[in-house]
Amino acid sequence: MGLLDHDIWESLRPSVRIETYDRDGGHRHPRHRIEVDTPADGILVRKFLAATIPCVVCGQRIHPVRQRQSKAVHLYIAVTCPLDVSYACARSAKAAEEYRRIVAAVRERHPSQQPEPGLF
């Protein structure tokens, strides 16, 4: 079961936005960050952060909604093990495919976020 199949997806999806991040691949092959607009409702934030799914590569239970290390609450989506657990999971073809699925699901709801070449 991936994030799109989790019960939390319907309440999470309106808050998800895609950001082009070309620092790694440049303008020709940008990566995308899947960010979450932090809800004002603290209970909903805790619900997002508490959700678990299996890593799309190895199956280990992970938290797909994570908080960036900063003073403010900045949330993002990751569907694999954290980098300090398994770098290979995060850089796998299975991970890239799951991220493509999430981006497509977000763009279905927000057509203004048009697909770009070289998604992942």
Secondary structure, 3 states (H helix, E strand, C coil): CCHHHCCCHHHHHHHEEEEEECCCCCCCCCEEEEEECCCCCHHHHHHHHHCCEECCCCCCEECCEEECCCCCCCEEECCCCCCCCCHHHHCCHHHHHHHHHHHHHHHHHCCCCCCCCCCC
